[in-house]
Amino acid sequence: MPRGPCSLVRVSATPVAVLAVALVSSLSRCSLLEPENSVVSALSPYFGTKTRYEDANPGLLPDPEVPRRDPELLEETCTPVQLVALIRHGTRYPTTKQIRKLRQLHGLLQARGAEDDRTRAAGRGDLGAALADWPLWYADWMDGQLVEKGRQDMRQLALRLASLFPALFSRENYGRLQLVTSSKHRCVDSGAAFLQGLWQHYHPGLPPPDIADMECGPPRINDKLMRFFDHCEKFLTQVERNATALYHVEAFKTGPEMQNILKKVADILQVPVNNLNADLIQVAFFTCSFDLAIKGVKSPWCDVFDIDDAKVLEYLNDLKQYWKRGYGYSINSRSSCTLFQDIFQHLDKAVKQKQRIRVFSSESVLHIRWPEYWSFSFSISPSNEYPGLMSFRMDWLDLLAVQGTLKSLLQHGNSKASIQSIKCWIPPRKDTPRPRAKEEPQQDVLNQFPLQSSSSLAMQRPFFHCFLSWATSKTRNP
Ligand SMILES: *[C@@H]1O[C@H](CO)[C@@H](O)[C@H](O)[C@H]1NC(C)=O
């Protein structure tokens, strides 16, 4: 899991605007968990990147497919144009490297002189013997692959995002979703599971087809973007392939805090302390977290540790991430520039596009809520020359559509401002001489419409130039 982001999904609200999502980690049902597993709940805050999603966000527990945020909060304050998300992969198996270390530790326990132990069981009971009998169910082939729980994490995340942003995840936008992933198997699989979750959203009850047959197409693999660290020569030289780059981590592994734990664990498990090292201790701790995240069970490996041990082991993991991925070396964060540049370019593009479509919304000035369906053909720009006056261009069909709204605004006014008049005219065509402003035939929209509802006007779909003038309540009621 500590390999940075994994995939990126994009969907757009307008033809070119883009929604980007990229894939993170895990949420699970903990129905399998017995409430008496206090050891697990006590240790899980220290699992770092191996923490189950539901432990980090208990709000997921009642219904993992329903977002907890109030959707109205979002609707009232802004219109989503684009969603960009960088998502980590779902819950996964340990890597082969971790499984081999666990096998080594397990072998140590099985090799203990069985005769001595029977008589020496004390304190926590003979945990060493119990762990020697523990069925090691992890196998090399698992090598960090996504588990079923991880697929579920991703499907549920897709469903939550889709219900949180219904306008972005509309049917017509389905084909505009873009998903970018790293080539890592667990990330490719996470992307596929995410798309299956979305399929469930659009086609409830229907079994999802092959990813290749979905409207949005399969996730695109782009390691240059998603595994930026592998493509940054400076990072590879200074950190990744540099034997001394993590010397703080090595120092901590042999420092007094870890030595303390080594002695304690050697005593509990009844193995010689010289056979243990920080890596083996860490893998035992991870096994507690993996058993919980993957199977939802409390592993006997959790009994080896108390809270103080967990704090030290959490620190060890954090220290490694700090020097290898985090702030330790500036190249660590700088290597991600390509990815973030890509994300911000897509955001900028979406915003520009939205601005071209609707230059300025009057709602902040007039406190009028313009219905969303105007947004693609209706633009309003503030007039600096005339306070209380606003000029805008309006499509003929829109003018027909908004007539009723404008009328009621005029009749009922508004607490902050009242519209006094809306004058509109059809600007002369470019190739005819432009009359002086005063001579332009201005018409009061409300009295003019239905303006002979001439079919020729509808055919031409001319733009009207309009002036809207209003008085604020201060002006009206001094
Ligand atoms: C390796 O890391 C050490 C410690 O940060 C640093 O002093 C050294 O310059 C690095 N080596 C290279 C080749 O960058």
The ligand as a MOL file (V3000), in Angstrom:
LIG
                    3D

  0  0  0     0  0            999 V3000
M  V30 BEGIN CTAB
M  V30 COUNTS 14 14 0 0 0
M  V30 BEGIN ATOM
M  V30 1 C 22.2400 9.3080 -0.5640 0
M  V30 2 O 21.6240 9.8100 0.6120 0
M  V30 3 C 22.4780 10.5230 1.4640 0
M  V30 4 C 21.6850 10.9000 2.6830 0
M  V30 5 O 20.6090 11.6980 2.3710 0
M  V30 6 C 23.0380 11.7370 0.7520 0
M  V30 7 O 23.9430 12.4380 1.5800 0
M  V30 8 C 23.7400 11.3150 -0.5400 0
M  V30 9 O 24.1300 12.4420 -1.2740 0
M  V30 10 C 22.7980 10.4660 -1.3790 0
M  V30 11 N 23.4880 9.9400 -2.5550 0
M  V30 12 C 23.1610 10.2940 -3.7890 0
M  V30 13 C 23.9090 9.5910 -4.8940 0
M  V30 14 O 22.3040 11.1000 -4.0540 0
M  V30 END ATOM
M  V30 BEGIN BOND
M  V30 1 1 1 2
M  V30 2 1 1 10
M  V30 3 1 2 3
M  V30 4 1 3 4
M  V30 5 1 3 6
M  V30 6 1 4 5
M  V30 7 1 6 7
M  V30 8 1 6 8
M  V30 9 1 8 9
M  V30 10 1 8 10
M  V30 11 1 10 11
M  V30 12 1 11 12
M  V30 13 1 12 13
M  V30 14 2 12 14
M  V30 END BOND
M  V30 END CTAB
M  END
